[in-house]
Amino acid sequence: MLGLDSESTEQAGRCAGQLLEYFERRLAYGAPTVELSPRKPDGASSGTNEVSEPSPGVT
């Protein structure tokens, strides 16, 4: 059994809640969740890669 006191469990819950809020906010604003790599300067006006690189199976 892990010896977690109520305070550390509370902190973990708060941290998880903040993470959830962060991702929910990003989704609400329509921001792509995978935006870690710098955007390619290929003149794509939209922020997504779907225009230049369609996923296989989509015609």
Contacts in CASP RR format, 6 or more apart in sequence:
PFRMAT RR
TARGET T0000
AUTHOR 0000-0000-0000
METHOD contacts of the structure
MODEL  1
MLGLDSESTEQAGRCAGQLLEYFERRLAYGAPTVELSPRKPDGASSGTNE
VSEPSPGVT
23 33 0 8 1.000
26 33 0 8 1.000
27 33 0 8 1.000
32 47 0 8 1.000
32 48 0 8 1.000
39 47 0 8 1.000
40 49 0 8 1.000
40 52 0 8 1.000
42 52 0 8 1.000
44 51 0 8 1.000
44 52 0 8 1.000
END
